[in-house]
C-alpha cells in the first residue's frame, strides 16, 4: 500500500506542475504512471486521471479568490468587471463543453493513444516557437493586458481554440494560450484567462466522469485506491499553488518558446517510448 501511495504522490506532483503549463498534463500523467507501473484498475485510473485535477483547480480558486468572487469587498466598477469576466469565461467554455460532452467516449476510444499525443505535442510545440518568433519580429508588447479587458468576441474565439484541446496531447492550457496570443491578448492575460477557464471546464469534466461511473456502477474502489486519490489531490493542490505563481512570474520576462522546444523533445520521447514498449 505504501508504494502505491508514494506513486500517487509523484503523480500528484506531476499534475500540479504540468496542469498549468502548455505541455499536456494528461500525457505526462499517463507516461509517468506507465513508468511507475501503478497497480490501479483501468476503471479507477480513468476516474483518477480526471478527478485529481480538482486539487489543481482549488489552488487557482484560492489564489485568485478576491478577483473571481463578485461579492468580495470591491468598488462597484471592480464588481462589474468581475461579473464581466465570468460572462467571458462562460462564453469561452461553451464550445468545448458542448462538443466534449458529445464526443467524450469516441475521443477516449479513438484518439487516446501515444502516437496522437506525440504528434500533437510536436505540432503545437512548433506553433509556439513560430508564433513567439513572429511576435518578437513585430515587437508585440501590448494587446489586452488583463483577462477582464478581453472582449466577448475574443473570449468566444479563445473558446473555439479550446476545441483543439479535445485532441489528446494538445494541452487545454496550450490551446487557449495560443488562441489568446493569436487574437491579440498579452501572454499574462492569456495565461490567467486559461487558468480561469479551467475552473468550469475541469469541474465539468470531473462531474461528467463521476456521473458516468455512477451510472455504470463502477464508483467503488479499494482502500488503497481511495487513499491514493486523496494523496494525489492534496499534492496537486499544494504544487499548483507554486506552479501558477511561477508561470506568471516566468512569462513577465520570457516567452513561451522554451515550452515549444520542450513539447517537441517530449513528443520525440513519447514516440520512442511507444515504439519500444511494443
Secondary structure, 3 states (H helix, E strand, C coil): CHHHHHHHHHHHHHHHHHCCCCCCHHHHHHHHHHHHCCCCCHHHHHHHHHHCHHHHHHHHHHHCHHHHCCCCCCCHHHHHHHHHHHHHHHHHHHHHHHHHHHHHHHHHHHCCCHHHHHHHHHHHHHHHHHHHHHHHHHCCCCCECCHHHCCHHHHHHHHHHHHHHHCCCCCHHHHHHHHHHHCCECHHHHHHHHHHHHHHHHHHHHHHHHHHHHHHCCCCCCHHHHHHHHHHHHHHHHHHHHHHHHHHHHHCCCCCHHHHHHHHHHHHHHHHHHHHCC
